[in-house]
Amino acid sequence: MAAVSGPGWTVAVAALLSAVAAVLINQHLFPYQSINNDEALYWLQAQTLAGGDLFPPAPPSADSYAPWLAIVTDGHYVLKYTPVVAGLLALSLVITGGTALALALVVAAAVEMTYLVGVELLDDRRTAAVAAWLLALSPLVLLQSAMLLPYLPVLVLSECVVFGLLRGLRTRRRVPLVGAGLALGLAAAVRPYDVVLVLGPFVLWTVCRGARGRRWWMLRWVGAGLAAPFALLLSYNAAATGNPFQLPFALLEPEDKLGFGVRRLFPTDTAHHFGLVEGLTAIGDHLWLLGAWACGGVVLAVLSVATVIRRRMTAPALTVGVGALLLIIGYVAFWGAWNAAELWGGTRCIGPFYLMPVLVTLVLFGARGLVDMASAWPRTTGLVAVAGLALSGFILVVASQDNMEFTQRDRNLSNMINARPGPTLVIVSVDPAFLMHPTSVVANSPTLDDRVLYAVSRKQADFDVVADHPDRSPYLLRLAIGYNRTLSSPSAGWLERLRVVDGVNVAVGVSAAVPAGTRAARIEVTADGRRSSFSMNPDRPLSSRLIISPGGVDATALGPRSKVSDVPTTRDVPAMKDDRSVTLKVFYTPAGDGRERLLDQVDLPVRVDSRQGTVSVLVSEGQVGAVGSGAMPTIRLRAS
């Protein structure tokens, strides 16, 4: 301890404060996790590993319990991501029963490693300490440190690679090189594209120039550290996909990949046309946000540019900067950045997380410029520092308020569901058909033995789910279209009690209404492979009924059909071709712009027993709870 320098002690304080902040923010701001639903996926994966399994087991009616972005294979769910980050979370779960230890260690390591890398690259402990504090005070790090996401852990691993290679070559010791190889393998297993772009220039410089005659010695020991994670990755890929060289990332949807063209996140997703313009727009939005989410924001970027122009950085430091530029350029062809910034928009609330590696370059280069500026103009530097901290404080306060609003919505939804007495089964009507989306409230543990069990509505399969759990009271949870996508999106949730009605024919009451100021409206009924449209009076709520029988659906009470068509074939239709369930949708046209919009939709599960000549309908007995704001589900079905 006596050997620790003054700047080193200040960094230790920053690391400790960051660890405490991560735990507190996680507990108070994200008790239901963030609006990034990938968090729920990593949490499920961590629970699975902590329970001794590699994959979550899939029960009967496996598709009805499908987690977010998972696929059913050989009696288990294969999740989208490799289990490196989840493994760290699982270790924390086993040791402490929670994830606080993992979150605290990761952010503390990020601060400390920024300092150590800064010492190696800048050869100045004071400047390295400034860089570590800039990282710790960045709103992007403060919020991401409280989330169960991979971006900060991968940043730490990348810094370990840089530090291990430089320290190993400088001291001629093998242990740092082995550690660099281990970190490189782990980081590449989580985000291989990032690793190639960010670390590629630095590793190339290290091999060609930094080794100085010790190239093969260095590669041998780096390779020794790389061997274990590489072998584990191949083994996991083989177990997950059947191919050691195929990651599970695109197993669910092959169109979820790099490059331009048609892109989808899941099989039933809308075909998104992603091109160069979309890629440039996305990376521009991320850079714009990084200018506020980094401590000091734009000021830090200006100082970084000035540092490069004044040639105040060493050659290995410049290669780190080149890696940051390559990441920015490379992400133009990554549609996930466009999805996050434009289609979803979550980066406005939780930061431009895809550019986390760029933040390291900003704080290192910016710290060099800030220290130089302080030597020449101390008063001006003080004003600049205060302005930068004020900007960061403002961003953090606004982002915290926004995320607290999302948390309150999740809390209200959770309280409504948990208020039901006894063991319950909640069937969630949501599109796409995955749990843990659009809110992590609707998520199960790997053992599926919680007091509240969630299943996604899949029409006829809902009968099997209800039959498999006769001891649970069944409910239907309906969420407004666009639920919680942004702060201005609807947050309405509607809980209904369900029951199975059997008979030669079953009458189901249908009611629906449209917003005031609607110019035209219609209700669409899809059944028996046909889609029928019926006009609605926008000035008067619809009150009618459907008659369900083994021969089909009688919808004549809704009025004369204005349009009839066949259901178009899509990739998910073959699995549903024998399903006799009914889908109802309400469309409305506002008087203002004349463009028709989907207002609400709901499925009515139907099962036909041809031998008995009867039909079964899983239908609502009535509302038992409602929360949120915005348009409530407008279609209401009830057994007549």
C-alpha positions as CSV (number, residue, x, y, z in Angstrom):
1,M,0.0,0.0,0.0
2,A,2.9,2.3,0.7
3,A,4.0,1.9,-2.9
4,V,0.6,3.3,-4.3
5,S,1.0,6.8,-5.6
6,G,-1.2,9.7,-4.8
7,P,-3.0,9.6,-8.1
8,G,-3.4,5.8,-7.6
9,W,-5.2,6.5,-4.3
10,T,-7.6,8.9,-5.9
11,V,-8.4,6.3,-8.5
12,A,-9.1,3.8,-5.8
13,V,-11.6,6.2,-4.3
14,A,-13.2,6.7,-7.7
15,A,-13.5,2.9,-8.1
16,L,-15.1,2.5,-4.7
17,L,-17.6,5.3,-5.3
18,S,-18.4,3.8,-8.7
19,A,-19.0,0.4,-7.2
20,V,-21.4,1.8,-4.6
21,A,-23.2,3.9,-7.2
22,A,-23.7,0.9,-9.4
23,V,-25.4,-1.1,-6.7
24,L,-27.6,1.8,-5.5
25,I,-28.7,2.7,-9.0
26,N,-29.4,-0.9,-9.8
27,Q,-31.6,-1.3,-6.7
28,H,-33.4,2.0,-6.8
29,L,-33.5,2.9,-10.5
30,F,-33.7,-0.5,-12.2
31,P,-35.4,-2.9,-9.7
32,Y,-37.3,-4.3,-12.7
33,Q,-34.3,-3.9,-15.0
34,S,-34.1,-1.3,-17.8
35,I,-36.0,-0.8,-21.0
36,N,-33.3,-2.9,-22.7
37,N,-35.0,-6.3,-22.7
38,D,-31.6,-8.0,-23.3
39,E,-31.1,-7.6,-19.6
40,A,-33.8,-10.1,-18.8
41,L,-32.1,-12.5,-21.2
42,Y,-28.8,-12.2,-19.4
43,W,-30.5,-12.6,-16.0
44,L,-32.3,-15.8,-17.2
45,Q,-29.0,-17.1,-18.5
46,A,-27.3,-16.3,-15.2
47,Q,-30.0,-18.0,-13.2
48,T,-29.7,-21.1,-15.4
49,L,-25.9,-21.3,-15.0
50,A,-26.2,-20.8,-11.2
51,G,-28.7,-23.6,-11.1
52,G,-26.2,-26.0,-12.8
53,D,-27.6,-26.0,-16.3
54,L,-26.1,-24.7,-19.5
55,F,-29.5,-24.0,-21.2
56,P,-32.9,-23.3,-19.7
57,P,-35.0,-26.4,-19.9
58,A,-38.1,-26.2,-22.2
59,P,-41.3,-27.7,-20.8
60,P,-44.3,-29.1,-22.8
61,S,-45.8,-26.3,-25.0
62,A,-42.3,-24.9,-25.1
63,D,-43.1,-22.1,-27.6
64,S,-45.6,-20.7,-25.1
65,Y,-42.9,-20.0,-22.5
66,A,-40.2,-18.9,-25.0
67,P,-37.9,-16.2,-23.5
68,W,-36.9,-13.1,-25.5
69,L,-35.0,-14.0,-28.7
70,A,-34.7,-17.7,-27.8
71,I,-35.2,-20.8,-29.9
72,V,-36.3,-24.3,-28.8
73,T,-33.8,-27.1,-29.5
74,D,-33.7,-30.7,-28.2
75,G,-35.8,-30.0,-25.1
76,H,-34.2,-26.7,-24.1
77,Y,-34.0,-23.0,-25.0
78,V,-30.9,-21.7,-26.8
79,L,-30.5,-18.1,-25.9
80,K,-29.0,-15.6,-28.3
81,Y,-25.8,-14.7,-26.5
82,T,-22.8,-16.7,-25.3
83,P,-22.7,-17.1,-21.5
84,V,-19.5,-15.2,-20.6
85,V,-21.2,-12.2,-19.0
86,A,-24.0,-14.4,-17.6
87,G,-21.2,-16.6,-16.1
88,L,-19.9,-13.7,-14.1
89,L,-23.5,-12.8,-12.9
90,A,-24.0,-16.5,-12.1
91,L,-20.9,-16.5,-10.0
92,S,-22.2,-13.5,-8.1
93,L,-25.5,-15.3,-7.6
94,V,-23.9,-18.4,-6.2
95,I,-21.7,-16.4,-3.8
96,T,-24.0,-13.7,-2.6
97,G,-27.5,-14.6,-3.9
98,G,-27.6,-11.4,-6.1
99,T,-25.9,-9.5,-8.8
100,A,-24.6,-6.6,-6.8
101,L,-21.1,-8.1,-6.4
102,A,-20.7,-8.6,-10.1
103,L,-21.9,-5.1,-10.9
104,A,-19.6,-3.5,-8.3
105,L,-16.6,-5.5,-9.4
106,V,-17.1,-4.7,-13.1
107,V,-17.4,-0.9,-12.8
108,A,-14.5,-0.8,-10.2
109,A,-12.4,-2.8,-12.6
110,A,-13.3,-0.4,-15.4
111,V,-12.1,2.6,-13.5
112,E,-8.9,0.9,-12.3
113,M,-8.1,-0.5,-15.7
114,T,-8.6,2.9,-17.3
115,Y,-6.0,4.2,-14.9
116,L,-3.5,1.3,-15.5
117,V,-3.9,1.5,-19.3
118,G,-3.4,5.3,-19.1
119,V,-0.2,4.8,-17.2
120,E,1.1,2.4,-19.9
121,L,0.0,4.6,-22.8
122,L,0.6,8.1,-21.4
123,D,3.5,7.4,-19.0
124,D,1.9,9.9,-16.6
125,R,0.0,8.8,-13.5
126,R,-1.7,12.2,-12.9
127,T,-3.1,12.2,-16.4
128,A,-4.1,8.5,-16.1
129,A,-6.0,9.3,-12.9
130,V,-7.8,12.2,-14.6
131,A,-8.9,9.8,-17.3
132,A,-10.2,7.3,-14.7
133,W,-12.2,9.9,-13.0
134,L,-13.6,11.1,-16.4
135,L,-14.7,7.6,-17.1
136,A,-16.3,7.1,-13.6
137,L,-18.2,10.4,-13.9
138,S,-19.6,9.7,-17.4
139,P,-23.4,9.3,-17.3
140,L,-23.0,6.4,-19.8
141,V,-20.8,4.5,-17.4
142,L,-22.9,5.4,-14.3
143,L,-26.1,4.0,-15.8
144,Q,-24.6,1.0,-17.7
145,S,-22.8,-0.1,-14.6
146,A,-26.2,-0.8,-13.0
147,M,-27.4,-2.9,-15.9
148,L,-27.0,-6.6,-16.6
149,L,-25.5,-5.9,-20.1
150,P,-22.2,-6.8,-21.7
151,Y,-20.9,-3.4,-22.8
152,L,-19.0,-2.4,-19.7
153,P,-17.6,-6.0,-19.0
154,V,-16.3,-6.1,-22.6
155,L,-14.7,-2.7,-22.2
156,V,-12.9,-4.0,-19.1
157,L,-11.7,-7.1,-21.0
158,S,-10.5,-4.9,-23.9
159,E,-8.6,-2.7,-21.5
160,C,-7.0,-5.9,-20.0
161,V,-5.8,-6.9,-23.4
162,V,-4.1,-3.5,-24.0
163,F,-2.6,-3.4,-20.5
164,G,-1.5,-7.0,-20.5
165,L,0.3,-6.7,-23.9
166,L,2.1,-3.4,-23.0
167,R,3.0,-4.5,-19.4
168,G,4.2,-8.0,-20.6
169,L,6.4,-6.5,-23.3
170,R,7.8,-3.8,-21.1
171,T,8.6,-6.1,-18.1
172,R,9.3,-9.2,-20.2
173,R,6.9,-11.2,-18.0
174,R,4.7,-14.0,-19.2
175,V,1.8,-13.6,-16.8
176,P,0.5,-10.3,-18.3
177,L,0.7,-11.8,-21.8
178,V,-1.3,-14.9,-20.7
179,G,-3.8,-12.6,-19.1
180,A,-4.1,-10.5,-22.2
181,G,-4.8,-13.7,-24.3
182,L,-7.4,-14.8,-21.8
183,A,-9.2,-11.4,-21.8
184,L,-9.0,-11.3,-25.6
185,G,-10.7,-14.7,-25.9
186,L,-13.4,-13.8,-23.5
187,A,-14.1,-10.4,-25.1
188,A,-14.2,-12.0,-28.6
189,A,-16.7,-14.6,-27.4
190,V,-19.1,-11.8,-26.3
191,R,-18.7,-9.2,-29.0
192,P,-16.3,-10.4,-31.8
193,Y,-17.1,-7.6,-34.2
194,D,-16.2,-5.0,-31.6
195,V,-13.0,-6.8,-30.7
196,V,-11.8,-6.9,-34.3
197,L,-12.4,-3.3,-34.9
198,V,-11.3,-1.8,-31.6
199,L,-8.3,-4.0,-30.8
200,G,-7.2,-4.9,-34.3
201,P,-5.0,-1.8,-34.9
202,F,-3.4,-2.1,-31.5
203,V,-2.7,-5.8,-31.7
204,L,-1.3,-5.3,-35.2
205,W,1.1,-2.6,-34.0
206,T,2.1,-4.7,-31.0
207,V,3.0,-7.7,-33.2
208,C,4.8,-5.6,-35.9
209,R,6.5,-2.9,-33.9
210,G,6.0,-3.3,-30.1
211,A,7.5,-6.8,-29.8
212,R,10.9,-5.8,-31.1
213,G,12.4,-9.2,-31.8
214,R,10.2,-11.0,-29.2
215,R,7.3,-11.6,-31.5
216,W,7.0,-15.3,-31.3
217,W,7.7,-15.3,-27.6
218,M,4.8,-12.9,-27.1
219,L,2.5,-14.8,-29.4
220,R,3.2,-18.1,-27.7
221,W,2.1,-16.8,-24.3
222,V,-0.8,-14.8,-25.6
223,G,-1.9,-18.0,-27.4
224,A,-1.6,-19.9,-24.1
225,G,-4.1,-17.6,-22.5
226,L,-6.3,-17.6,-25.6
227,A,-6.6,-21.4,-25.8
228,A,-9.0,-21.9,-22.9
229,P,-11.7,-19.4,-23.8
230,F,-11.4,-20.4,-27.5
231,A,-11.9,-24.1,-26.6
232,L,-14.8,-23.3,-24.3
233,L,-16.4,-21.2,-27.0
234,L,-16.2,-23.9,-29.6
235,S,-17.7,-26.4,-27.1
236,Y,-20.6,-24.1,-26.3
237,N,-21.3,-23.4,-30.0
238,A,-21.3,-27.1,-30.7
239,A,-23.8,-27.6,-27.9
240,A,-26.0,-24.6,-28.9
241,T,-26.0,-24.8,-32.7
242,G,-24.4,-28.2,-33.6
243,N,-21.5,-26.4,-35.3
244,P,-18.5,-25.3,-33.2
245,F,-17.9,-22.4,-35.6
246,Q,-21.5,-21.0,-35.6
247,L,-22.5,-18.6,-32.8
248,P,-26.1,-18.8,-31.6
249,F,-26.5,-15.1,-32.4
250,A,-28.4,-15.6,-35.7
251,L,-29.8,-19.0,-34.9
252,L,-33.3,-17.6,-34.4
253,E,-33.2,-15.2,-37.4
254,P,-30.5,-15.5,-40.1
255,E,-31.3,-12.0,-41.3
256,D,-30.1,-10.5,-38.0
257,K,-26.5,-10.0,-39.3
258,L,-24.0,-7.4,-40.4
259,G,-24.2,-5.6,-43.7
260,F,-26.9,-3.9,-45.7
261,G,-30.2,-5.3,-47.0
262,V,-33.3,-6.7,-45.4
263,R,-32.9,-7.1,-41.7
264,R,-35.1,-8.7,-39.0
265,L,-34.6,-9.3,-35.3
266,F,-36.9,-12.3,-35.1
267,P,-38.8,-14.4,-37.8
268,T,-42.1,-12.5,-37.5
269,D,-40.4,-9.1,-37.4
270,T,-41.2,-6.5,-40.1
271,A,-38.7,-6.6,-42.9
272,H,-36.5,-3.5,-42.3
273,H,-34.6,-2.2,-45.3
274,F,-31.2,-1.1,-43.9
275,G,-28.9,0.8,-46.2
276,L,-26.0,3.2,-46.1
277,V,-28.2,6.2,-45.3
278,E,-29.8,4.4,-42.3
279,G,-26.3,3.3,-41.1
280,L,-24.9,6.9,-41.3
281,T,-28.0,8.3,-39.6
282,A,-27.6,5.7,-36.7
283,I,-24.0,6.4,-36.1
284,G,-24.6,10.1,-36.3
285,D,-27.2,9.8,-33.6
286,H,-24.9,7.8,-31.4
287,L,-22.1,10.3,-31.8
288,W,-24.4,13.1,-31.0
289,L,-25.6,11.4,-27.8
290,L,-22.0,10.5,-26.8
291,G,-21.2,14.2,-26.9
292,A,-23.5,14.5,-23.9
293,W,-23.2,11.1,-22.2
294,A,-19.4,11.3,-21.8
295,C,-18.2,13.4,-18.9
296,G,-17.4,16.8,-20.4
297,G,-19.2,15.8,-23.6
298,V,-18.2,17.9,-26.6
299,V,-15.4,19.6,-24.6
300,L,-13.8,16.2,-24.1
301,A,-14.0,15.6,-27.9
302,V,-12.4,18.9,-28.7
303,L,-9.6,18.3,-26.2
304,S,-9.0,14.9,-27.7
305,V,-8.7,16.3,-31.2
306,A,-6.3,19.0,-29.9
307,T,-4.2,16.3,-28.3
308,V,-3.8,14.5,-31.5
309,I,-3.0,17.6,-33.5
310,R,-0.3,18.6,-31.0
311,R,1.2,15.1,-31.2
312,R,0.9,14.5,-27.5
313,M,0.1,10.8,-27.8
314,T,2.4,7.8,-28.1
315,A,2.2,5.4,-31.0
316,P,0.4,2.6,-29.1
317,A,-2.1,5.3,-27.8
318,L,-2.8,6.4,-31.4
319,T,-3.5,2.8,-32.4
320,V,-6.2,2.7,-29.7
321,G,-7.6,5.9,-31.2
322,V,-7.6,4.3,-34.6
323,G,-9.5,1.4,-33.2
324,A,-12.2,3.8,-31.9
325,L,-12.5,5.3,-35.4
326,L,-12.7,1.9,-37.0
327,L,-15.6,1.0,-34.6
328,I,-17.5,4.2,-35.7
329,I,-16.9,3.4,-39.3
330,G,-17.7,-0.3,-38.9
331,Y,-21.0,0.4,-37.1
332,V,-22.3,2.1,-40.2
333,A,-22.9,-1.5,-41.5
334,F,-24.4,-2.8,-38.2
335,W,-28.1,-2.5,-38.3
336,G,-28.4,-3.0,-34.5
337,A,-27.2,0.5,-33.9
338,W,-29.9,1.8,-36.3
339,N,-32.5,-0.3,-34.5
340,A,-31.5,1.0,-31.1
341,A,-31.3,4.7,-32.2
342,E,-34.2,5.0,-34.7
343,L,-36.7,2.1,-34.5
344,W,-36.6,1.7,-30.8
345,G,-35.0,4.9,-29.5
346,G,-33.8,3.5,-26.2
347,T,-30.4,5.1,-26.5
348,R,-32.0,8.4,-25.5
349,C,-32.7,7.0,-22.0
350,I,-29.9,4.6,-21.4
351,G,-27.2,6.2,-23.5
352,P,-25.3,5.3,-26.7
353,F,-24.1,2.0,-25.3
354,Y,-22.7,0.7,-28.6
355,L,-20.0,3.3,-28.5
356,M,-18.8,2.4,-25.1
357,P,-15.3,1.5,-26.5
358,V,-15.0,5.0,-28.0
359,L,-15.5,6.5,-24.5
360,V,-12.1,5.0,-23.4
361,T,-10.3,6.9,-26.2
362,L,-12.2,10.1,-25.3
363,V,-11.2,10.0,-21.7
364,L,-7.6,9.1,-22.3
365,F,-7.0,11.6,-25.1
366,G,-9.2,14.2,-23.4
367,A,-7.4,13.8,-20.1
368,R,-4.1,14.5,-21.8
369,G,-5.5,17.7,-23.3
370,L,-7.1,18.7,-20.0
371,V,-3.9,18.3,-18.0
372,D,-1.9,20.2,-20.6
373,M,-4.6,22.9,-20.6
374,A,-4.4,23.2,-16.8
375,S,-0.7,23.8,-16.9
376,A,-1.1,26.7,-19.4
377,W,-4.5,28.2,-18.4
378,P,-5.5,27.0,-14.9
379,R,-8.4,29.4,-14.5
380,T,-9.9,28.6,-17.9
381,T,-9.5,24.9,-17.3
382,G,-11.4,25.2,-14.0
383,L,-14.3,26.9,-15.9
384,V,-14.2,24.2,-18.6
385,A,-14.2,21.4,-15.9
386,V,-17.2,23.0,-14.1
387,A,-19.1,23.3,-17.4
388,G,-18.4,19.7,-18.3
389,L,-19.5,18.4,-14.9
390,A,-22.7,20.5,-15.1
391,L,-23.5,19.0,-18.5
392,S,-22.9,15.5,-17.2
393,G,-25.0,16.2,-14.1
394,F,-27.9,17.5,-16.2
395,I,-27.8,14.5,-18.5
396,L,-27.7,12.1,-15.5
397,V,-30.7,13.8,-13.8
398,V,-32.8,13.8,-16.9
399,A,-32.0,10.2,-17.8
400,S,-32.7,9.1,-14.2
401,Q,-36.1,10.8,-14.2
402,D,-36.9,9.1,-17.5
403,N,-35.9,5.7,-16.3
404,M,-37.7,6.2,-13.0
405,E,-40.9,6.8,-15.0
406,F,-40.4,3.4,-16.8
407,T,-39.7,1.8,-13.5
408,Q,-42.9,3.1,-12.0
409,R,-44.8,1.7,-14.9
410,D,-43.3,-1.7,-14.4
411,R,-44.0,-1.5,-10.6
412,N,-47.6,-0.7,-11.2
413,L,-47.9,-3.6,-13.7
414,S,-46.2,-6.0,-11.3
415,N,-48.3,-4.9,-8.3
416,M,-51.5,-5.4,-10.3
417,I,-50.5,-9.0,-11.3
418,N,-49.1,-10.0,-7.9
419,A,-52.3,-8.8,-6.2
420,R,-54.2,-11.9,-7.6
421,P,-54.6,-14.5,-4.8
422,G,-53.0,-17.9,-5.0
423,P,-50.9,-19.5,-7.7
424,T,-51.7,-17.8,-11.0
425,L,-51.1,-18.3,-14.7
426,V,-50.8,-15.1,-16.7
427,I,-51.1,-15.5,-20.5
428,V,-49.6,-12.4,-22.1
429,S,-51.1,-11.2,-25.4
430,V,-48.0,-9.6,-27.0
431,D,-46.4,-9.3,-30.4
432,P,-43.7,-10.6,-30.9
433,A,-44.6,-13.9,-29.2
434,F,-41.8,-13.9,-26.6
435,L,-41.8,-13.4,-22.8
436,M,-39.5,-10.7,-21.2
437,H,-40.7,-8.2,-23.9
438,P,-41.8,-5.4,-23.9
439,T,-41.2,-5.5,-20.2
440,S,-39.1,-7.8,-18.0
441,V,-42.0,-8.0,-15.5
442,V,-43.4,-10.8,-17.7
443,A,-40.5,-13.3,-17.1
444,N,-40.1,-16.7,-15.5
445,S,-37.3,-18.3,-13.6
446,P,-35.7,-21.3,-15.4
447,T,-37.6,-23.7,-13.1
448,L,-41.0,-22.2,-14.0
449,D,-42.1,-22.7,-10.4
450,D,-42.8,-19.0,-9.4
451,R,-46.1,-18.1,-7.8
452,V,-47.0,-16.2,-11.0
453,L,-46.2,-18.2,-14.1
454,Y,-46.2,-16.3,-17.4
455,A,-46.9,-17.7,-20.9
456,V,-47.2,-15.9,-24.2
457,S,-50.5,-16.2,-26.0
458,R,-50.2,-18.5,-29.0
459,K,-53.9,-19.1,-29.8
460,Q,-54.9,-22.8,-29.7
461,A,-51.7,-23.7,-27.7
462,D,-53.2,-21.7,-24.8
463,F,-55.6,-24.6,-24.0
464,D,-52.6,-26.9,-23.4
465,V,-51.0,-24.3,-21.1
466,V,-54.1,-23.9,-19.0
467,A,-54.6,-27.7,-18.9
468,D,-51.0,-28.2,-17.8
469,H,-51.6,-26.1,-14.7
470,P,-55.0,-26.9,-13.3
471,D,-53.9,-25.6,-9.9
472,R,-53.4,-22.1,-11.2
473,S,-56.0,-19.5,-11.9
474,P,-55.7,-18.4,-15.6
475,Y,-55.6,-14.7,-16.6
476,L,-55.0,-12.8,-19.8
477,L,-52.7,-9.8,-19.7
478,R,-53.1,-7.4,-22.6
479,L,-50.7,-4.6,-23.2
480,A,-51.4,-1.5,-25.3
481,I,-49.7,-1.6,-28.8
482,G,-46.3,0.2,-28.5
483,Y,-46.3,-0.4,-24.7
484,N,-43.4,1.4,-23.0
485,R,-41.4,1.8,-26.2
486,T,-40.8,5.5,-25.3
487,L,-42.0,7.8,-22.6
488,S,-44.8,9.1,-24.8
489,S,-45.9,5.6,-25.7
490,P,-49.0,4.0,-24.0
491,S,-48.3,2.2,-20.7
492,A,-51.8,0.7,-20.4
493,G,-52.2,-2.9,-19.1
494,W,-55.4,-4.8,-18.8
495,L,-55.9,-8.0,-16.8
496,E,-58.8,-10.4,-17.4
497,R,-59.9,-13.6,-15.7
498,L,-60.2,-16.5,-18.2
499,R,-62.3,-19.6,-18.4
500,V,-62.8,-22.4,-20.9
501,V,-66.4,-22.6,-22.4
502,D,-67.5,-25.8,-24.2
503,G,-70.5,-26.5,-26.3
504,V,-72.0,-27.3,-29.7
505,N,-71.6,-23.6,-30.4
506,V,-70.4,-20.8,-28.2
507,A,-71.5,-17.2,-28.3
508,V,-68.9,-14.6,-27.6
509,G,-69.8,-11.0,-26.9
510,V,-67.7,-8.4,-28.8
511,S,-67.5,-4.8,-27.9
512,A,-65.1,-2.1,-29.2
513,A,-64.8,1.6,-29.4
514,V,-62.6,4.1,-31.2
515,P,-61.2,7.5,-30.0
516,A,-63.2,10.7,-30.4
517,G,-62.5,12.5,-33.7
518,T,-62.3,9.4,-35.7
519,R,-63.5,9.7,-39.3
520,A,-63.8,6.0,-40.1
521,A,-63.3,2.7,-38.3
522,R,-63.6,-1.0,-39.0
523,I,-63.2,-4.3,-37.2
524,E,-61.3,-7.2,-38.9
525,V,-62.0,-10.8,-38.1
526,T,-59.6,-13.5,-39.2
527,A,-60.8,-17.1,-38.9
528,D,-60.7,-20.3,-41.0
529,G,-58.1,-18.9,-43.3
530,R,-60.2,-15.9,-44.3
531,R,-60.0,-12.3,-43.3
532,S,-63.3,-10.3,-43.2
533,S,-63.7,-6.6,-42.6
534,F,-66.8,-4.9,-41.0
535,S,-67.5,-1.2,-40.9
536,M,-67.9,0.4,-37.5
537,N,-69.8,3.6,-36.6
538,P,-67.1,5.8,-35.1
539,D,-69.6,7.8,-33.1
540,R,-71.1,4.7,-31.3
541,P,-69.3,1.8,-29.5
542,L,-69.7,-1.5,-31.2
543,S,-71.7,-4.1,-29.3
544,S,-72.2,-7.5,-31.1
545,R,-71.3,-11.1,-30.9
546,L,-69.6,-14.0,-32.7
547,I,-71.0,-17.6,-32.8
548,I,-68.2,-20.2,-32.7
549,S,-69.0,-23.7,-33.9
550,P,-67.2,-26.7,-35.3
551,G,-68.1,-25.5,-38.8
552,G,-66.5,-22.1,-38.4
553,V,-67.3,-18.6,-37.1
554,D,-70.5,-16.8,-37.7
555,A,-69.9,-13.0,-37.7
556,T,-73.1,-11.9,-39.4
557,A,-74.1,-10.0,-36.3
558,L,-71.2,-7.6,-36.9
559,G,-73.0,-6.4,-40.0
560,P,-72.4,-6.7,-43.8
561,R,-68.8,-7.6,-44.8
562,S,-67.1,-4.8,-46.6
563,K,-64.1,-6.9,-47.7
564,V,-63.1,-10.5,-47.6
565,S,-59.7,-11.9,-48.5
566,D,-57.5,-15.0,-47.9
567,V,-54.9,-14.8,-45.1
568,P,-51.5,-14.2,-46.8
569,T,-48.8,-16.8,-46.3
570,T,-45.9,-15.9,-43.9
571,R,-43.2,-17.9,-42.3
572,D,-45.2,-18.5,-39.1
573,V,-48.4,-19.6,-40.8
574,P,-47.5,-23.4,-41.4
575,A,-47.4,-24.0,-37.6
576,M,-50.9,-22.4,-37.3
577,K,-52.6,-23.9,-40.3
578,D,-54.8,-26.2,-38.2
579,D,-55.5,-23.6,-35.6
580,R,-59.2,-22.6,-35.6
581,S,-58.6,-19.6,-33.3
582,V,-60.0,-16.2,-34.2
583,T,-58.1,-12.9,-34.4
584,L,-59.8,-9.5,-34.1
585,K,-58.3,-6.2,-35.0
586,V,-59.8,-2.7,-34.9
587,F,-58.5,0.0,-37.3
588,Y,-59.4,3.7,-37.2
589,T,-58.8,6.7,-39.4
590,P,-58.3,10.0,-37.6
591,A,-60.1,13.0,-39.1
592,G,-56.8,14.9,-39.1
593,D,-54.5,13.0,-41.5
594,G,-56.7,10.4,-43.1
595,R,-54.2,7.5,-42.6
596,E,-55.6,4.3,-41.1
597,R,-54.0,3.0,-38.0
598,L,-54.2,-0.2,-36.0
599,L,-55.8,0.5,-32.6
600,D,-56.0,-2.9,-31.0
601,Q,-55.9,-6.6,-31.6
602,V,-56.7,-9.7,-29.7
603,D,-56.7,-13.5,-30.3
604,L,-59.6,-15.7,-29.3
605,P,-58.3,-19.3,-28.8
606,V,-60.6,-21.9,-30.3
607,R,-60.3,-25.7,-30.3
608,V,-62.6,-28.1,-32.2
609,D,-63.4,-31.6,-31.1
610,S,-64.6,-33.1,-34.4
611,R,-65.4,-36.5,-32.9
612,Q,-67.8,-35.0,-30.3
613,G,-69.0,-32.2,-32.6
614,T,-68.2,-29.6,-30.0
615,V,-66.0,-26.5,-29.7
616,S,-64.0,-25.0,-26.8
617,V,-63.3,-21.3,-26.4
618,L,-60.9,-19.7,-24.0
619,V,-62.6,-16.4,-23.2
620,S,-62.6,-13.7,-20.7
621,E,-64.9,-13.5,-17.6
622,G,-64.3,-9.8,-17.2
623,Q,-61.7,-7.3,-16.2
624,V,-59.9,-7.7,-12.8
625,G,-57.3,-5.0,-13.1
626,A,-56.0,-2.1,-15.2
627,V,-53.0,0.2,-14.9
628,G,-51.1,2.8,-16.9
629,S,-52.0,5.6,-19.2
630,G,-52.9,6.0,-22.9
631,A,-55.4,4.0,-24.9
632,M,-56.6,0.9,-23.0
633,P,-57.3,-2.2,-25.1
634,T,-60.4,-1.4,-26.9
635,I,-61.6,-4.8,-28.0
636,R,-63.4,-6.7,-25.2
637,L,-64.5,-10.3,-25.5
638,R,-66.8,-12.1,-23.1
639,A,-68.7,-15.3,-23.0
640,S,-72.4,-14.6,-23.6
